[in-house]
Amino acid sequence: MLVCNAFINAQTFIFLVMHLTGIVVPFIFLLLVNWCFARPLYPLPSRRNDRNRRPLQTFRPYNVAHRGSNGEIPEESAASYMKAIEEGADFIEADILATKDGVLICSHDVNLDDTTDIHDHKEFADRKRTYEVQAVNITGYFSVDFTLEELKSLRLKQRYPFRDQQYNGMYSIITFEEFISIALDAPRVVGIYPEIKNPVFINQRVKWSGGKKYEDKFVETLKKYGYRGSYMSKEWLKQPAFIQSFAPASLIYISKQTNIPKVFLIDDVNIPTQDTNQSYQEITSDKYLDFIKEYVVGIGPWKDNLVPVSGNYLETPSDLVARAHVRNLQVHPYTFRNENQFLHFNFSEDPYKEYDYWINKVGVDGLFTDFAGSLHQFQEWTNPLSSGEEDAHKLLDRIASMISKFKHA
């Protein structure tokens, strides 16, 4: 709306000049006047007025950049998140863990083996451990055994060998606060979607002063940077955030500390919840959905549980989406990936067909994707932004481009 008003004011000024003078104003002068009025909408990044940032789109399913644009750049790196924002993500998603010295960091795995060059650092050879994580013994190098300074000396690498390896070794692990800064520094409103990751394990291995828990530090960090407000409130729309976790007890615990909307993640049918050891059947029952809806605004199920798979073909969808929607719960399934090995045969190796199926047939409210740009392009082609504000932005962009060419002619 601010863009539209600025543009209308510029047009009114031009009309008055022409009417009073009776002179045909040269085209270049029109452009220059428009440019003068529009200039405040394009301040330098260090002087950006947040009131003029393009707001979060809320009229179509959310594009959630899973660990950033990790289909292209190593996951949970600053570059991956910035790429996702550039490609049109509505939210950037991060898994939050803790270091030995109690700093919250972005990392999906509790161990460092698959996503960093830890094995190249001989100085850390004696840090190898075996820990029980969710009833499974895992051997490797764990973030809880390293200080932040030590972790910053590592370099990230691409998890999957079939993805682009050229960025391996270029980026370091980032903190939760650095992740938040990336979203707040974006040229438009970009939401964050952090996960309370493995809280039982973290609370066993990392201790904070004053008897504080991992969940306390998590919420404190969000409050420090101004994140607050219930879903779709004025505060929330200014700095959108969802808090997610596979641990229902953690979500219930923090509900007394913050009203930021929460999403309960649901794993494979064979994996119980992280902290209450409940089965998939229990947590997807009507009784449990009626209980958890008092604490969360949505659920985030693994997509193959929403629509069962047999022989790499999708079968009849379950009724979980419908039962969630009846309870006013959103559904944000994970994870959508473009590569053929992740696409079921129904989609003829075409990720756009998969997006179409989940958005228009299953009716989900958000999608976790490794390829934020791909999902954004699909939604722009099939359900483009059509508000007057978007049209004004495009017009001003064109005018600015013309001015730039004129100045360098």
DRENZA-127078 format. One record per residue (C-alpha): residue in three letters; x, y, z. Coordinates in Angstrom, 1 decimal, always signed. Each point is the difference from the previous one (the first is absolute). Layout:
BEGIN
+------+--------+--------+--------+
! rest !   east !  north !     up !
+------+--------+--------+--------+
!  ALA !      X !      Y !      Z !
...
+------+--------+--------+--------+
//
This chain:
BEGIN
+------+--------+--------+--------+
! rest !   east !  north !     up !
+------+--------+--------+--------+
!  MET !   +0.0 !   +0.0 !   +0.0 !
!  LEU !   +2.9 !   +2.4 !   +0.8 !
!  VAL !   +1.4 !   -0.6 !   -3.5 !
!  CYS !   -3.4 !   +0.6 !   -1.6 !
!  ASN !   -0.5 !   +3.3 !   +1.9 !
!  ALA !   +3.5 !   +1.2 !   -0.9 !
!  PHE !   -0.7 !   -0.8 !   -3.7 !
!  ILE !   -3.4 !   +1.7 !   +0.1 !
!  ASN !   +1.5 !   +3.1 !   +1.6 !
!  ALA !   +2.6 !   +0.2 !   -2.7 !
!  GLN !   -2.6 !   -0.3 !   -2.7 !
!  THR !   -2.1 !   +2.7 !   +1.7 !
!  PHE !   +2.9 !   +2.4 !   +0.1 !
!  ILE !   +0.8 !   -0.6 !   -3.7 !
!  PHE !   -3.7 !   +0.6 !   -1.0 !
!  LEU !   -0.1 !   +3.3 !   +1.9 !
!  VAL !   +3.2 !   +1.2 !   -1.7 !
!  MET !   -1.3 !   -0.8 !   -3.4 !
!  HIS !   -3.4 !   +1.5 !   +0.7 !
!  LEU !   +1.3 !   +3.3 !   +1.4 !
!  THR !   +2.7 !   +0.6 !   -2.6 !
!  GLY !   -1.7 !   -1.4 !   -3.0 !
!  ILE !   +3.3 !   -1.4 !   -1.1 !
!  VAL !   +0.6 !   -3.5 !   -1.1 !
!  VAL !   +2.6 !   -1.3 !   +2.4 !
!  PRO !   +2.8 !   -2.0 !   -1.6 !
!  PHE !   +0.0 !   -3.7 !   +0.7 !
!  ILE !   +3.4 !   +0.2 !   +1.7 !
!  PHE !   -1.3 !   +2.6 !   +2.4 !
!  LEU !   -2.9 !   -2.2 !   +0.8 !
!  LEU !   +2.4 !   -2.8 !   +0.8 !
!  LEU !   +2.1 !   +2.3 !   +2.2 !
!  VAL !   -2.9 !   +1.2 !   +2.0 !
!  ASN !   -1.3 !   -3.5 !   +0.5 !
!  TRP !   +3.5 !   -1.0 !   +1.0 !
!  CYS !   +0.3 !   +2.8 !   +2.6 !
!  PHE !   -3.3 !   -1.0 !   +1.6 !
!  ALA !   +0.9 !   -3.7 !   -0.1 !
!  ARG !   +3.5 !   +0.3 !   +1.2 !
!  PRO !   -0.8 !   -0.3 !   +3.8 !
!  LEU !   -1.4 !   -3.5 !   -0.9 !
!  TYR !   +3.6 !   -1.1 !   -0.9 !
!  PRO !   +2.2 !   +1.1 !   +2.8 !
!  LEU !   +3.5 !   -1.4 !   +0.6 !
!  PRO !   -0.2 !   -3.3 !   +2.0 !
!  SER !   +1.6 !   +1.7 !   +3.0 !
!  ARG !   -2.8 !   +2.6 !   +0.1 !
!  ARG !   -2.9 !   -2.1 !   -1.0 !
!  ASN !   -3.4 !   +1.0 !   +1.4 !
!  ASP !   -1.6 !   -3.3 !   +1.1 !
!  ARG !   -3.5 !   +1.5 !   -0.6 !
!  ASN !   +0.7 !   -0.1 !   -3.7 !
!  ARG !   +1.0 !   -3.7 !   -0.1 !
!  ARG !   -2.3 !   -2.1 !   -2.0 !
!  PRO !   -2.2 !   -2.0 !   +2.4 !
!  LEU !   -0.3 !   -3.8 !   +0.3 !
!  GLN !   -2.4 !   -1.5 !   -2.4 !
!  THR !   -2.7 !   -1.9 !   +1.8 !
!  PHE !   -2.5 !   -0.8 !   -2.7 !
!  ARG !   +1.6 !   -3.2 !   -1.3 !
!  PRO !   +1.9 !   -2.9 !   +1.6 !
!  TYR !   +3.3 !   +1.0 !   +1.7 !
!  ASN !   +3.3 !   -0.7 !   -1.8 !
!  VAL !   +2.2 !   -1.3 !   +2.8 !
!  ALA !   +3.7 !   -0.2 !   -0.9 !
!  HIS !   +1.1 !   -3.2 !   +1.7 !
!  ARG !   +3.4 !   +0.7 !   +1.5 !
!  GLY !   +0.2 !   +2.8 !   -2.6 !
!  SER !   +0.4 !   -0.7 !   -3.7 !
!  ASN !   +1.9 !   -3.1 !   +0.9 !
!  GLY !   -0.7 !   -1.7 !   -3.3 !
!  GLU !   +2.6 !   +2.4 !   -1.4 !
!  ILE !   +2.3 !   +1.1 !   +2.9 !
!  PRO !   +1.1 !   -1.9 !   +3.1 !
!  GLU !   -2.9 !   +0.0 !   +2.5 !
!  GLU !   -0.4 !   +2.4 !   +2.9 !
!  SER !   +2.8 !   +2.3 !   -1.3 !
!  ALA !   -0.5 !   +3.8 !   -0.2 !
!  ALA !   +0.3 !   -0.3 !   -3.8 !
!  SER !   -2.7 !   -2.6 !   -0.2 !
!  TYR !   -2.4 !   +2.2 !   +1.9 !
!  MET !   +0.8 !   +3.1 !   -2.0 !
!  LYS !   -0.5 !   -2.0 !   -3.2 !
!  ALA !   -3.4 !   -1.2 !   +1.2 !
!  ILE !   -1.0 !   +3.6 !   +0.7 !
!  GLU !   +1.2 !   +1.1 !   -3.4 !
!  GLU !   -2.0 !   -2.8 !   -1.6 !
!  GLY !   -3.3 !   +1.0 !   +1.7 !
!  ALA !   -0.3 !   -2.1 !   +3.2 !
!  ASP !   -2.7 !   +1.2 !   +2.4 !
!  PHE !   +1.8 !   -1.6 !   +3.0 !
!  ILE !   +3.5 !   -1.2 !   +0.6 !
!  GLU !   +0.2 !   -3.2 !   +2.1 !
!  ALA !   +2.7 !   -1.0 !   +2.4 !
!  ASP !   +0.8 !   -2.8 !   +2.5 !
!  ILE !   +1.3 !   +1.4 !   +3.3 !
!  LEU !   +2.6 !   -1.9 !   +2.1 !
!  ALA !   +2.4 !   +1.1 !   +2.7 !
!  THR !   +3.8 !   +0.2 !   +0.4 !
!  LYS !   +2.0 !   -1.2 !   +3.0 !
!  ASP !   +0.1 !   +3.6 !   +1.2 !
!  GLY !   -3.7 !   +0.5 !   -0.3 !
!  VAL !   -0.3 !   +1.9 !   -3.3 !
!  LEU !   -2.9 !   -0.8 !   -2.2 !
!  ILE !   +1.0 !   -0.9 !   -3.6 !
!  CYS !   -1.6 !   -1.1 !   -3.2 !
!  SER !   +0.6 !   -3.7 !   -0.8 !
!  HIS !   -2.3 !   -2.8 !   -0.9 !
!  ASP !   +2.0 !   -3.0 !   +1.4 !
!  VAL !   +1.1 !   -0.3 !   +3.6 !
!  ASN !   +3.2 !   -1.3 !   -1.5 !
!  LEU !   +2.3 !   +1.8 !   -2.4 !
!  ASP !   +1.1 !   -2.8 !   -2.2 !
!  ASP !   -2.2 !   +0.3 !   -3.1 !
!  THR !   -0.1 !   +3.8 !   -0.5 !
!  THR !   +3.4 !   +1.3 !   +1.1 !
!  ASP !   +3.7 !   -0.7 !   -0.6 !
!  ILE !   +0.5 !   -1.2 !   +3.5 !
!  HIS !   +2.0 !   -3.1 !   -1.2 !
!  ASP !   +2.6 !   +2.3 !   -1.4 !
!  HIS !   +0.7 !   +1.6 !   +3.3 !
!  LYS !   +2.5 !   -2.3 !   +1.7 !
!  GLU !   +0.1 !   +2.3 !   +3.1 !
!  PHE !   -3.5 !   -1.2 !   +0.8 !
!  ALA !   +0.6 !   -3.8 !   -0.4 !
!  ASP !   -0.4 !   -0.6 !   +3.7 !
!  ARG !   -3.5 !   +1.5 !   +0.0 !
!  LYS !   -1.7 !   -3.1 !   -1.6 !
!  ARG !   -2.8 !   -1.3 !   +2.2 !
!  THR !   -2.9 !   -2.5 !   +0.1 !
!  TYR !   -3.2 !   +1.4 !   +1.3 !
!  GLU !   -3.6 !   -1.2 !   +0.2 !
!  VAL !   -2.3 !   +2.2 !   -1.9 !
!  GLN !   -3.6 !   -0.8 !   -0.2 !
!  ALA !   +0.7 !   -3.6 !   +1.2 !
!  VAL !   +2.6 !   -0.5 !   -2.7 !
!  ASN !   +3.8 !   -0.1 !   +0.6 !
!  ILE !   +1.8 !   +2.3 !   -2.3 !
!  THR !   +3.8 !   +0.3 !   -0.3 !
!  GLY !   +1.6 !   +3.2 !   -1.3 !
!  TYR !   +0.9 !   +3.6 !   +0.8 !
!  PHE !   -2.7 !   +1.9 !   +1.8 !
!  SER !   -0.6 !   +3.7 !   +0.2 !
!  VAL !   -0.5 !   -0.2 !   +3.8 !
!  ASP !   +3.7 !   -0.9 !   +0.4 !
!  PHE !   +1.3 !   +3.1 !   -1.8 !
!  THR !   +0.1 !   +3.7 !   +0.8 !
!  LEU !   -1.4 !   +2.5 !   -2.4 !
!  GLU !   +3.5 !   +1.1 !   -0.9 !
!  GLU !   +1.0 !   -3.6 !   -0.8 !
!  LEU !   -3.1 !   -0.5 !   -2.1 !
!  LYS !   +0.7 !   +3.2 !   -1.9 !
!  SER !   +3.3 !   -1.5 !   -1.2 !
!  LEU !   -1.9 !   -2.8 !   -1.8 !
!  ARG !   -1.3 !   +0.4 !   -3.6 !
!  LEU !   -3.4 !   -1.2 !   -1.3 !
!  LYS !   -0.5 !   -2.5 !   -2.8 !
!  GLN !   -2.8 !   -1.2 !   -2.1 !
!  ARG !   -1.8 !   -2.9 !   +1.6 !
!  TYR !   -1.0 !   -1.9 !   -3.2 !
!  PRO !   +2.7 !   -1.0 !   -2.5 !
!  PHE !   -2.3 !   +0.5 !   -3.0 !
!  ARG !   -0.4 !   +3.7 !   +0.8 !
!  ASP !   +2.4 !   +2.8 !   -1.0 !
!  GLN !   +3.3 !   -0.4 !   +1.9 !
!  GLN !   +1.6 !   +3.3 !   -1.1 !
!  TYR !   -0.8 !   +1.8 !   +3.2 !
!  ASN !   +1.5 !   -2.5 !   +2.4 !
!  GLY !   +2.4 !   +1.6 !   +2.4 !
!  MET !   -1.2 !   +3.5 !   -0.6 !
!  TYR !   -2.3 !   +0.6 !   +2.9 !
!  SER !   -0.1 !   -0.4 !   +3.8 !
!  ILE !   -2.6 !   -1.0 !   +2.5 !
!  ILE !   -2.1 !   +3.0 !   +1.0 !
!  THR !   -1.7 !   +0.8 !   +3.3 !
!  PHE !   -3.7 !   +0.3 !   +0.6 !
!  GLU !   +0.5 !   +3.8 !   +0.4 !
!  GLU !   +1.8 !   +0.2 !   -3.3 !
!  PHE !   -2.9 !   -1.9 !   -1.7 !
!  ILE !   -2.5 !   +2.5 !   +1.4 !
!  SER !   +2.1 !   +2.9 !   -1.2 !
!  ILE !   -0.1 !   -1.4 !   -3.5 !
!  ALA !   -3.8 !   +0.1 !   +0.0 !
!  LEU !   -0.2 !   +3.4 !   +1.6 !
!  ASP !   +2.4 !   +1.5 !   -2.5 !
!  ALA !   -2.0 !   -1.3 !   -3.0 !
!  PRO !   -1.4 !   +2.6 !   -2.4 !
!  ARG !   -3.5 !   -1.2 !   +0.6 !
!  VAL !   -1.7 !   -1.7 !   +3.0 !
!  VAL !   +1.3 !   -3.5 !   +0.3 !
!  GLY !   -1.2 !   -2.3 !   +2.8 !
!  ILE !   +2.1 !   -2.5 !   +2.0 !
!  TYR !   -0.9 !   -3.5 !   +0.8 !
!  PRO !   +2.4 !   -1.3 !   +2.6 !
!  GLU !   -0.2 !   -3.5 !   +1.5 !
!  ILE !   +0.6 !   -1.0 !   +3.7 !
!  LYS !   +2.2 !   -2.9 !   -1.1 !
!  ASN !   +0.7 !   -3.1 !   +2.2 !
!  PRO !   -0.8 !   +1.8 !   +3.3 !
!  VAL !   +0.3 !   -3.0 !   +2.2 !
!  PHE !   +3.6 !   -0.7 !   -1.3 !
!  ILE !   +1.0 !   +3.7 !   +0.2 !
!  ASN !   -1.3 !   +0.4 !   +3.6 !
!  GLN !   +1.9 !   -3.1 !   +1.0 !
!  ARG !   +3.3 !   +1.3 !   -1.4 !
!  VAL !   -0.1 !   +3.8 !   +0.3 !
!  LYS !   -0.6 !   +1.9 !   +3.2 !
!  TRP !   -0.8 !   +3.7 !   +0.4 !
!  SER !   +0.2 !   +2.2 !   +3.1 !
!  GLY !   -3.0 !   +0.5 !   +2.2 !
!  GLY !   -1.4 !   -3.4 !   -0.8 !
!  LYS !   -1.2 !   +1.2 !   -3.4 !
!  LYS !   -0.8 !   -2.6 !   -2.7 !
!  TYR !   +0.6 !   -0.1 !   -3.7 !
!  GLU !   -3.5 !   +1.1 !   -0.7 !
!  ASP !   +0.4 !   +3.0 !   +2.3 !
!  LYS !   +3.1 !   +1.2 !   -2.0 !
!  PHE !   -1.9 !   -0.6 !   -3.3 !
!  VAL !   -2.9 !   +2.2 !   +1.0 !
!  GLU !   +2.3 !   +2.6 !   +1.6 !
!  THR !   +1.8 !   +0.4 !   -3.4 !
!  LEU !   -3.3 !   +0.6 !   -1.8 !
!  LYS !   -1.1 !   +2.5 !   +2.5 !
!  LYS !   +3.3 !   +1.8 !   -0.2 !
!  TYR !   -0.5 !   +0.7 !   -3.7 !
!  GLY !   -3.7 !   +1.1 !   +0.4 !
!  TYR !   -1.8 !   -3.2 !   -1.1 !
!  ARG !   -3.4 !   -0.1 !   +1.6 !
!  GLY !   -3.7 !   -0.1 !   -0.7 !
!  SER !   -2.6 !   -2.6 !   -0.9 !
!  TYR !   -0.6 !   -1.2 !   -3.5 !
!  MET !   -1.0 !   +2.9 !   -2.4 !
!  SER !   +0.2 !   +2.6 !   +2.7 !
!  LYS !   +1.6 !   +3.4 !   -0.8 !
!  GLU !   +3.1 !   -1.0 !   +1.9 !
!  TRP !   +0.3 !   -3.3 !   -1.7 !
!  LEU !   -0.5 !   +1.4 !   -3.5 !
!  LYS !   +2.9 !   +2.5 !   +0.7 !
!  GLN !   +2.3 !   -2.9 !   +0.9 !
!  PRO !   -1.6 !   -3.3 !   -0.9 !
!  ALA !   +1.2 !   -3.2 !   +1.7 !
!  PHE !   -1.1 !   -3.5 !   +0.6 !
!  ILE !   +1.6 !   -2.2 !   +2.7 !
!  GLN !   +0.1 !   -3.6 !   -0.9 !
!  SER !   +1.0 !   -3.2 !   +1.8 !
!  PHE !   -0.5 !   -3.8 !   +0.0 !
!  ALA !   -0.1 !   +0.3 !   +3.8 !
!  PRO !   -3.5 !   +0.8 !   +1.2 !
!  ALA !   +1.0 !   +0.5 !   +3.6 !
!  SER !   +2.4 !   +2.8 !   -1.1 !
!  LEU !   -2.7 !   +1.7 !   -2.0 !
!  ILE !   -2.4 !   -0.1 !   +3.0 !
!  TYR !   +2.8 !   +1.2 !   +2.3 !
!  ILE !   +0.8 !   +3.1 !   -2.0 !
!  SER !   -3.7 !   +0.9 !   -0.5 !
!  LYS !   +0.1 !   +1.6 !   +3.4 !
!  GLN !   +2.9 !   +2.2 !   -1.2 !
!  THR !   -1.0 !   +1.2 !   -3.4 !
!  ASN !   -3.1 !   +0.2 !   -2.2 !
!  ILE !   +2.0 !   -0.4 !   -3.2 !
!  PRO !   -1.8 !   -2.6 !   -2.1 !
!  LYS !   +1.2 !   -3.6 !   +0.3 !
!  VAL !   +0.0 !   -3.0 !   -2.3 !
!  PHE !   +0.1 !   -3.6 !   +1.2 !
!  LEU !   +2.2 !   -2.1 !   -2.3 !
!  ILE !   -1.0 !   -3.6 !   -0.7 !
!  ASP !   +2.6 !   -2.6 !   -1.0 !
!  ASP !   -0.1 !   -3.3 !   -1.7 !
!  VAL !   -2.6 !   -2.5 !   +1.2 !
!  ASN !   +2.7 !   -2.1 !   +1.6 !
!  ILE !   +1.6 !   +2.8 !   +2.0 !
!  PRO !   -1.5 !   +1.1 !   +3.4 !
!  THR !   +0.0 !   +3.6 !   +1.2 !
!  GLN !   +3.3 !   +1.3 !   +1.3 !
!  ASP !   -1.0 !   +0.7 !   +3.6 !
!  THR !   -3.3 !   -1.8 !   +0.7 !
!  ASN !   +0.7 !   -3.3 !   -1.9 !
!  GLN !   -3.5 !   +0.1 !   -1.6 !
!  SER !   -0.7 !   -1.9 !   -3.2 !
!  TYR !   -1.1 !   +1.4 !   -3.3 !
!  GLN !   -3.5 !   -1.4 !   +0.5 !
!  GLU !   -0.3 !   +1.7 !   +3.4 !
!  ILE !   +1.1 !   +3.4 !   -1.1 !
!  THR !   -2.2 !   +0.1 !   -3.1 !
!  SER !   -3.1 !   -1.2 !   +1.7 !
!  ASP !   -3.0 !   +2.3 !   +0.3 !
!  LYS !   +0.4 !   +0.0 !   +3.8 !
!  TYR !   +3.6 !   +1.2 !   -0.2 !
!  LEU !   -0.6 !   +2.6 !   -2.7 !
!  ASP !   -2.8 !   +1.4 !   +2.3 !
!  PHE !   +2.6 !   +0.2 !   +2.8 !
!  ILE !   +3.0 !   +1.5 !   -2.0 !
!  LYS !   -2.1 !   +2.6 !   -1.8 !
!  GLU !   -0.1 !   +2.0 !   +3.2 !
!  TYR !   +3.8 !   +0.5 !   -0.3 !
!  VAL !   +0.8 !   +0.0 !   -3.8 !
!  VAL !   -1.4 !   +1.6 !   -3.1 !
!  GLY !   +1.0 !   -2.9 !   -2.3 !
!  ILE !   +1.7 !   -3.3 !   -0.6 !
!  GLY !   +3.0 !   -0.8 !   -2.2 !
!  PRO !   -0.2 !   -3.6 !   -1.1 !
!  TRP !   +2.4 !   -2.0 !   -2.2 !
!  LYS !   -1.8 !   +0.1 !   -3.4 !
!  ASP !   +0.2 !   -3.7 !   -0.6 !
!  ASN !   -2.1 !   -0.5 !   +3.2 !
!  LEU !   -2.7 !   +2.3 !   -1.3 !
!  VAL !   -0.2 !   -1.9 !   -3.3 !
!  PRO !   +1.2 !   -3.6 !   +0.3 !
!  VAL !   +2.5 !   -1.3 !   -2.6 !
!  SER !   +0.2 !   -3.4 !   -1.5 !
!  GLY !   +2.5 !   -1.0 !   -2.7 !
!  ASN !   +0.9 !   +3.7 !   -0.3 !
!  TYR !   -3.6 !   +0.8 !   -1.0 !
!  LEU !   -2.3 !   +2.1 !   +2.2 !
!  GLU !   -3.0 !   -1.7 !   +1.4 !
!  THR !   -3.3 !   +1.5 !   +1.3 !
!  PRO !   +0.7 !   +3.0 !   +2.3 !
!  SER !   -0.7 !   -0.4 !   +3.7 !
!  ASP !   -2.6 !   +2.2 !   +1.7 !
!  LEU !   +2.5 !   +1.7 !   +2.2 !
!  VAL !   +0.0 !   +3.3 !   -1.9 !
!  ALA !   -3.8 !   +0.1 !   +0.1 !
!  ARG !   -0.1 !   -0.8 !   +3.7 !
!  ALA !   +2.6 !   +2.7 !   +0.7 !
!  HIS !   -1.9 !   +2.6 !   -2.0 !
!  VAL !   -3.2 !   -0.8 !   +1.9 !
!  ARG !   +1.9 !   +1.0 !   +3.2 !
!  ASN !   +1.4 !   +3.2 !   -1.7 !
!  LEU !   +3.5 !   -1.5 !   -0.1 !
!  GLN !   +2.3 !   +0.8 !   -2.9 !
!  VAL !   +1.9 !   -2.8 !   -1.7 !
!  HIS !   +3.6 !   +0.6 !   -1.2 !
!  PRO !   +1.4 !   -3.3 !   -1.3 !
!  TYR !   +3.7 !   -0.7 !   -0.6 !
!  THR !   +2.2 !   -0.4 !   -2.1 !
!  PHE !   -0.3 !   +0.8 !   -3.7 !
!  ARG !   +3.0 !   -0.6 !   -2.1 !
!  ASN !   +0.5 !   +0.3 !   -3.8 !
!  GLU !   +2.3 !   -3.0 !   -0.6 !
!  ASN !   -1.5 !   -3.0 !   -1.7 !
!  GLN !   +0.8 !   -2.4 !   +2.9 !
!  PHE !   -2.3 !   +2.1 !   +2.2 !
!  LEU !   -2.9 !   +0.3 !   -2.6 !
!  HIS !   -2.6 !   -2.7 !   +0.0 !
!  PHE !   -0.8 !   -1.6 !   -3.4 !
!  ASN !   -3.4 !   +1.8 !   +0.0 !
!  PHE !   +1.7 !   +3.3 !   -0.8 !
!  SER !   +2.0 !   -1.1 !   -3.1 !
!  GLU !   +3.2 !   +1.4 !   +1.5 !
!  ASP !   -1.6 !   +3.5 !   +0.0 !
!  PRO !   +0.2 !   +1.9 !   +3.4 !
!  TYR !   -2.6 !   +2.4 !   -1.2 !
!  LYS !   -2.6 !   -2.8 !   -0.4 !
!  GLU !   +0.8 !   -0.9 !   +3.6 !
!  TYR !   -0.5 !   +3.5 !   +1.2 !
!  ASP !   -3.3 !   +0.2 !   -1.9 !
!  TYR !   -1.2 !   -3.3 !   +1.6 !
!  TRP !   +0.8 !   +1.0 !   +3.6 !
!  ILE !   -1.3 !   +3.6 !   -0.3 !
!  ASN !   -3.1 !   -0.5 !   -2.1 !
!  LYS !   -1.0 !   -3.6 !   +0.7 !
!  VAL !   +1.2 !   -0.7 !   +3.6 !
!  GLY !   -0.5 !   +3.6 !   +1.0 !
!  VAL !   +3.0 !   +0.7 !   +2.3 !
!  ASP !   +0.7 !   +3.4 !   +1.5 !
!  GLY !   +3.8 !   +0.1 !   -0.4 !
!  LEU !   +2.8 !   -2.1 !   -1.4 !
!  PHE !   +3.5 !   -0.7 !   +1.2 !
!  THR !   +2.2 !   -0.1 !   -3.1 !
!  ASP !   +3.7 !   -0.3 !   -0.7 !
!  PHE !   -0.5 !   +2.1 !   -3.2 !
!  ALA !   -1.8 !   +3.2 !   +1.1 !
!  GLY !   +0.5 !   +1.5 !   -3.5 !
!  SER !   -1.7 !   -2.8 !   -1.7 !
!  LEU !   -3.1 !   +0.2 !   +2.3 !
!  HIS !   -0.1 !   +3.8 !   -0.4 !
!  GLN !   +0.1 !   -0.2 !   -3.8 !
!  PHE !   -2.8 !   -2.6 !   +0.0 !
!  GLN !   -2.2 !   +2.2 !   +2.2 !
!  GLU !   +0.7 !   +3.1 !   -2.0 !
!  TRP !   -1.0 !   -1.7 !   -3.2 !
!  THR !   -3.1 !   -1.7 !   +1.4 !
!  ASN !   -1.1 !   +2.5 !   +2.7 !
!  PRO !   +1.9 !   +3.2 !   -0.5 !
!  LEU !   +0.1 !   +3.0 !   +2.4 !
!  SER !   -2.7 !   +2.2 !   -1.4 !
!  SER !   -0.4 !   +2.8 !   +2.5 !
!  GLY !   +0.3 !   +3.7 !   -1.0 !
!  GLU !   +3.0 !   +0.2 !   +2.2 !
!  GLU !   +1.8 !   -2.7 !   -2.0 !
!  ASP !   -0.9 !   +1.8 !   -3.2 !
!  ALA !   +1.4 !   +3.3 !   +1.4 !
!  HIS !   +3.2 !   -1.7 !   +1.0 !
!  LYS !   +0.4 !   -1.4 !   -3.5 !
!  LEU !   -0.7 !   +3.4 !   -1.6 !
!  LEU !   +2.4 !   +1.8 !   +2.3 !
!  ASP !   +2.7 !   -2.6 !   -0.8 !
!  ARG !   -0.5 !   +0.7 !   -3.7 !
!  ILE !   +0.3 !   +3.7 !   +0.5 !
!  ALA !   +3.1 !   -0.4 !   +2.1 !
!  SER !   +1.5 !   -2.1 !   -2.7 !
!  MET !   -0.8 !   +2.5 !   -2.7 !
!  ILE !   +1.5 !   +2.8 !   +2.1 !
!  SER !   +3.2 !   -2.1 !   +0.5 !
!  LYS !   +0.3 !   -0.4 !   -3.7 !
!  PHE !   -0.6 !   +3.7 !   -0.7 !
!  LYS !   +2.7 !   +1.0 !   +2.6 !
!  HIS !   +2.6 !   -2.2 !   -1.6 !
!  ALA !   -0.9 !   +0.9 !   -3.6 !
+------+--------+--------+--------+
//
